[in-house]
């Protein structure tokens, strides 16, 4: 299925989703944090700090800072890989799963209000 939006509609959708997220959910993720979170939830695990850094083309400290913020919100958790203690495995949480599902619903809802 393909969705066609004009650039102004796409920007309006992004704005509306951002506003609704801040107002209704109280969770204010940066664009980087949102991309990392969606990567964790939309792509099959396992996810590691090293793997995410490589995939997204950023440094490991960038991923770690984002995970710290998202961990404080209980959107993700971390544990050491028992097979290779150097690796940190990122795990999904119930709260994070619910947030991502509601975020998807919010996008659909906001898209339905776009002017033609």
Secondary structure, 3 states (H helix, E strand, C coil): CCCCCCHHHHHHHHHHHHHHHHHHHCCCCCHHHHHHHHHHHHCCCCEEHHHHHHHHCCCHHHHHHHHHHHHHCCCEEEEECCCCCCCEEEEECHHHHHHHHHHHHHHHHHHCCCCC
